[in-house]
Amino acid sequence: KDIEFIRSYYYNKLEIVRFSSSLGKFVGYTEFGVKNAERFNKDPSILAQQRAEKERYCKHNIDVE
């Protein structure tokens, strides 16, 4: 219940865009990142894939930690 999956994309050590499972969408932090976040959020297949990562990766590995 308290697990959050976050995938961040960086360029030149600056975070440009992030997917957060608690929000269920991408958020941009730079002008370039905002444009990409809008593009990613319009694609249902990308959103579905990222939303499934919490189940696939996080919950599968929770007992390891």
C-alpha positions in Angstrom: 0.0 0.0 0.0 2.9 2.4 0.7 4.8 1.5 -2.4 5.4 4.1 -5.1 7.0 3.4 -8.5 9.0 6.4 -9.9 10.8 6.5 -13.2 12.8 9.6 -13.8 14.5 10.7 -17.0 17.6 12.9 -16.8 19.6 15.0 -19.3 22.8 16.7 -18.3 22.2 15.7 -14.6 18.9 17.6 -14.7 15.6 15.7 -14.2 13.4 16.5 -17.2 10.4 14.2 -16.8 9.1 11.7 -14.2 6.4 9.1 -14.0 4.9 8.5 -10.5 2.6 5.6 -9.8 0.8 7.7 -7.1 -0.1 10.3 -9.7 -0.5 7.7 -12.5 1.0 10.1 -15.1 4.1 11.8 -16.3 5.2 15.2 -15.0 7.7 17.5 -16.8 10.2 19.7 -15.0 11.7 21.5 -18.0 10.2 22.9 -21.2 11.4 19.8 -23.1 10.1 17.6 -20.2 6.7 19.2 -20.2 6.3 18.6 -24.0 7.4 14.9 -23.6 5.1 14.4 -20.5 2.1 15.7 -22.5 3.0 13.3 -25.4 3.5 10.3 -23.0 0.3 11.1 -21.1 -1.7 11.1 -24.4 -0.6 7.5 -25.2 -2.7 5.0 -23.3 -0.2 2.1 -24.0 2.7 4.0 -22.4 0.6 4.9 -19.4 -0.6 1.3 -19.0 2.9 0.0 -19.2 4.2 2.4 -16.6 1.3 1.8 -14.3 1.9 -2.0 -14.5 5.5 -1.6 -13.4 4.5 -1.1 -9.8 2.9 -4.6 -9.8 5.6 -6.2 -11.9 8.8 -4.7 -10.4 8.0 -3.3 -6.9 5.6 -5.8 -5.5 7.6 -8.7 -6.9 10.8 -7.5 -5.1 9.3 -6.2 -1.9 10.3 -9.3 0.1 13.9 -9.0 -1.1 14.4 -5.9 1.0 
